């Protein structure tokens, strides 16, 4: 039986929110740390060495989002963990791949798993109800189905947020009460991990802290990153841009026929003229996953519903190398799967989550109270 993702309610200043987070999600945070420490054991890297790498990287995180670092300290206190363990959950890839040890980089390359994902945004003009839909399949290690959480965060100085995350992390995807929505997909290029950048969970959380869409776009577009990533950002009123982010440059993909669909290969012609896509070798199914979802939804343009989006993301063409991935051995021999399907309709404040959708078709719904302006814009 697949367990539903627990809802974690957080309020107050950052440190207190973190303590609440750590207490409520303690077992899942501990389990997630154990998963990654098991992976670390294959690199021969000791925990004291990891702690030092985290401490060396900490000024970057504090300089970018001191409030989030404070929340991490609270998580550690609430879950009875060392702070470095929680910080490592939020900056794992950056910390390890930016290590000055060439031997570590080589070992990590053999044990790391591309974070897959297929993301889709349907603009209001393509939906039956005239309301934007933003969704994704999150493809990652199958065991992370046991560590996922949904955070309902009540901010004192910004819009409330509904975030899907690995327990202990700041955010993987989500939406806020102002109608801003973000999902993210793995990308890889020949520019990766040559510079110090901000960990991706912190960037995604900062997007959701924004009241204004312009500042959410600014956060994605300008924040320096260590590795490539694709971030899809939308807003209730029907504005959406897919940002293909290299560490030092950001490219845009816009909607066609009321749809944006993105998997794990670069699409922007400008990007492809300037960098090398080095990720397709590890995610060859990406080349048709976005094509399949786009074809399935384009045929229903003007009448697309949340159920239509779910059906497209359940697609099993090419099984088991499919849009909806069953637990299977990856090219690095890790057990990989579509860990969760997340479907959001921000005008209604709804997030539907299905865990391990190749094995389980049951959705659990989570809600956030939208601000009046966000509701009115989509009425």
URGITA-V796863 format. One record per residue. N is the residue number from 1. RES is the residue in one small letter. OMEGA is omega in radians with two decimals (NA if undefined). BURIAL is + if it has 16 or more other C-alpha atoms within 10 Angstrom, else -. Layout:
N;RES;OMEGA;BURIAL, N;RES;OMEGA;BURIAL
//
This chain:
1;x;-3.14;-, 2;x;-3.13;-, 3;x;3.05;-, 4;x;3.14;+, 5;x;-3.11;+, 6;x;3.07;+, 7;x;-3.13;+, 8;x;3.13;+, 9;x;-3.10;-, 10;x;3.07;+, 11;x;3.12;+, 12;x;3.11;-, 13;x;-3.01;-, 14;x;-3.08;+, 15;x;-3.14;+, 16;x;3.05;+, 17;x;-3.14;+, 18;x;3.12;+, 19;x;3.11;+, 20;x;3.12;+, 21;x;-3.10;+, 22;x;-3.13;+, 23;x;-3.05;+, 24;x;-3.07;+, 25;x;-2.99;+, 26;x;-3.07;+, 27;x;-3.13;-, 28;x;3.07;+, 29;x;3.12;+, 30;x;-3.12;+, 31;x;3.11;+, 32;x;3.10;+, 33;x;3.13;+, 34;x;3.10;-, 35;x;-3.06;-, 36;x;3.06;-, 37;x;3.05;+, 38;x;3.11;-, 39;x;3.12;+, 40;x;-3.10;+, 41;x;3.13;-, 42;x;3.10;-, 43;x;-3.06;+, 44;x;3.11;-, 45;x;-3.12;-, 46;x;3.13;-, 47;x;3.06;-, 48;x;3.08;-, 49;x;3.10;-, 50;x;3.12;+, 51;x;3.13;+, 52;x;3.10;-, 53;x;3.12;+, 54;x;-3.13;+, 55;x;3.10;+, 56;x;-3.08;-, 57;x;-3.04;+, 58;x;3.14;+, 59;x;3.10;-, 60;x;-3.13;-, 61;x;-3.13;+, 62;x;3.13;-, 63;x;-3.11;-, 64;x;-3.04;+, 65;x;-3.12;+, 66;x;3.14;-, 67;x;3.13;-, 68;x;3.08;+, 69;x;3.09;+, 70;x;3.09;+, 71;x;3.08;+, 72;x;3.11;+, 73;x;3.09;+, 74;x;3.09;+, 75;x;3.14;+, 76;x;3.12;+, 77;x;-3.09;+, 78;x;-3.11;+, 79;x;3.14;+, 80;x;-3.14;-, 81;x;2.99;+, 82;x;3.12;-, 83;x;-3.09;+, 84;x;3.12;+, 85;x;3.13;+, 86;x;3.10;+, 87;x;3.11;+, 88;x;3.08;+, 89;x;-3.07;+, 90;x;-3.10;+, 91;x;-3.01;+, 92;x;-3.06;+, 93;x;-3.11;+, 94;x;-3.10;+, 95;x;-3.05;+, 96;x;-3.08;+, 97;x;3.08;+, 98;x;3.06;+, 99;x;3.13;+, 100;x;-3.11;-, 101;x;3.12;-, 102;x;-3.13;-, 103;x;3.12;-, 104;x;3.13;+, 105;x;-3.12;-, 106;x;3.14;-, 107;x;-3.14;-, 108;x;3.13;+, 109;x;-3.12;-, 110;x;-3.08;-, 111;x;-3.07;-, 112;x;-3.07;-, 113;x;3.08;+, 114;x;3.07;+, 115;x;-2.95;+, 116;x;3.07;+, 117;x;2.96;+, 118;x;-3.09;+, 119;x;3.14;+, 120;x;2.99;+, 121;x;3.06;+, 122;x;-3.13;+, 123;x;-3.04;+, 124;x;-3.09;+, 125;x;-3.14;+, 126;x;-3.10;+, 127;x;-3.14;+, 128;x;-3.06;-, 129;x;-3.11;-, 130;x;3.13;+, 131;x;-3.13;+, 132;x;3.04;+, 133;x;-3.11;+, 134;x;-2.99;+, 135;x;3.01;+, 136;x;2.82;+, 137;x;3.09;+, 138;x;3.13;+, 139;x;-3.08;+, 140;x;-3.13;+, 141;x;-3.04;+, 142;x;-3.09;+, 143;x;3.13;+, 144;x;2.98;+, 145;x;-3.13;+, 146;x;-3.09;+, 147;x;-3.13;+, 148;x;3.06;+, 149;x;2.94;+, 150;x;-3.11;+, 151;x;2.99;+, 152;x;-2.97;+, 153;x;3.09;+, 154;x;-3.12;+, 155;x;3.07;+, 156;x;-3.03;-, 157;x;3.14;-, 158;x;-3.10;-, 159;x;3.01;+, 160;x;-3.05;+, 161;x;2.98;+, 162;x;-3.03;+, 163;x;2.93;+, 164;x;-3.06;+, 165;x;2.85;+, 166;x;-3.07;+, 167;x;-3.11;+, 168;x;3.10;+, 169;x;-3.11;+, 170;x;3.13;+, 171;x;2.96;+, 172;x;3.02;+, 173;x;3.11;+, 174;x;3.14;+, 175;x;3.08;+, 176;x;-3.04;+, 177;x;3.06;+, 178;x;3.09;+, 179;x;3.10;+, 180;x;-3.07;+, 181;x;3.07;+, 182;x;2.86;+, 183;x;-3.08;+, 184;x;-3.13;+, 185;x;3.05;+, 186;x;2.93;+, 187;x;3.13;+, 188;x;3.10;+, 189;x;-3.14;+, 190;x;3.09;-, 191;x;-2.95;+, 192;x;2.96;+, 193;x;3.01;+, 194;x;-3.11;-, 195;x;-3.13;-, 196;x;3.13;+, 197;x;-3.08;+, 198;x;3.09;+, 199;x;-3.03;+, 200;x;3.12;+, 201;x;3.12;+, 202;x;3.11;+, 203;x;-3.12;+, 204;x;3.11;+, 205;x;-3.13;+, 206;x;3.05;+, 207;x;-3.09;+, 208;x;3.06;+, 209;x;-3.00;+, 210;x;3.03;+, 211;x;-3.04;+, 212;x;3.12;+, 213;x;-3.14;+, 214;x;-3.13;-, 215;x;3.03;-, 216;x;3.08;+, 217;x;-3.14;+, 218;x;-3.14;-, 219;x;-3.14;+, 220;x;-2.98;+, 221;x;-2.95;+, 222;x;-3.07;-, 223;x;3.11;+, 224;x;-3.11;+, 225;x;3.09;+, 226;x;-3.14;+, 227;x;3.13;+, 228;x;3.09;+, 229;x;3.06;+, 230;x;3.14;+, 231;x;-3.13;+, 232;x;-3.07;+, 233;x;3.13;+, 234;x;3.10;+, 235;x;-3.02;+, 236;x;-3.03;+, 237;x;3.05;+, 238;x;3.06;+, 239;x;-3.12;-, 240;x;3.05;+, 241;x;2.99;+, 242;x;-3.13;+, 243;x;3.02;+, 244;x;-2.98;+, 245;x;2.84;+, 246;x;-3.12;+, 247;x;-3.02;+, 248;x;-3.09;+, 249;x;-3.11;-, 250;x;-3.11;+, 251;x;-3.05;+, 252;x;2.98;+, 253;x;-3.07;+, 254;x;-3.08;-, 255;x;3.00;-, 256;x;-3.10;-, 257;x;3.13;-, 258;x;-3.09;+, 259;x;2.83;+, 260;x;3.07;+, 261;x;-3.10;+, 262;x;3.04;+, 263;x;-2.98;+, 264;x;3.01;+, 265;x;-3.10;+, 266;x;3.13;+, 267;x;-3.05;+, 268;x;3.08;-, 269;x;3.12;-, 270;x;3.11;-, 271;x;-3.08;+, 272;x;3.08;-, 273;x;-3.01;-, 274;x;-3.11;-, 275;x;3.13;-, 276;x;3.06;-, 277;x;-3.10;+, 278;x;-3.04;+, 279;x;-3.03;+, 280;x;-3.14;+, 281;x;3.14;-, 282;x;-3.13;+, 283;x;-3.06;+, 284;x;3.11;-, 285;x;3.09;+, 286;x;-3.04;+, 287;x;3.07;-, 288;x;-3.13;+, 289;x;3.14;+, 290;x;3.11;+, 291;x;-3.13;-, 292;x;-3.11;+, 293;x;3.13;+, 294;x;3.14;+, 295;x;-3.10;-, 296;x;-3.10;+, 297;x;-3.14;+, 298;x;3.13;+, 299;x;-3.12;-, 300;x;-3.06;-, 301;x;-3.11;+, 302;x;-3.14;+, 303;x;-3.10;-, 304;x;3.09;+, 305;x;3.04;+, 306;x;3.13;+, 307;x;3.09;-, 308;x;-3.14;-, 309;x;3.11;+, 310;x;-3.13;+, 311;x;3.12;-, 312;x;-3.13;+, 313;x;3.00;+, 314;x;-3.04;+, 315;x;-3.09;+, 316;x;3.05;+, 317;x;3.14;-, 318;x;-3.10;-, 319;x;0.07;-, 320;x;3.08;+, 321;x;-2.94;+, 322;x;3.07;+, 323;x;3.05;+, 324;x;-2.97;+, 325;x;3.03;+, 326;x;3.05;+, 327;x;-3.14;+, 328;x;3.09;+, 329;x;3.10;-, 330;x;3.13;+, 331;x;3.03;-, 332;x;3.07;-, 333;x;2.95;-, 334;x;3.07;+, 335;x;-3.03;+, 336;x;-3.13;+, 337;x;2.83;+, 338;x;-3.06;+, 339;x;-3.12;+, 340;x;2.94;+, 341;x;-3.11;+, 342;x;-3.09;+, 343;x;-3.05;+, 344;x;3.02;+, 345;x;-2.93;+, 346;x;3.13;+, 347;x;3.11;+, 348;x;-3.12;+, 349;x;-3.05;+, 350;x;3.00;+, 351;x;3.08;+, 352;x;-3.08;+, 353;x;3.04;+, 354;x;-3.10;+, 355;x;-3.11;+, 356;x;-2.99;+, 357;x;3.07;+, 358;x;-3.12;+, 359;x;-2.94;-, 360;x;-3.09;-, 361;x;-3.07;-, 362;x;3.09;-, 363;x;2.97;+, 364;x;-3.09;-, 365;x;3.11;-, 366;x;-3.06;+, 367;x;3.01;+, 368;x;3.10;+, 369;x;-3.10;+, 370;x;3.05;+, 371;x;-3.05;+, 372;x;-3.11;-, 373;x;3.13;-, 374;x;3.11;+, 375;x;-3.08;+, 376;x;-3.09;-, 377;x;-3.09;-, 378;x;-3.11;+, 379;x;NA;-
//
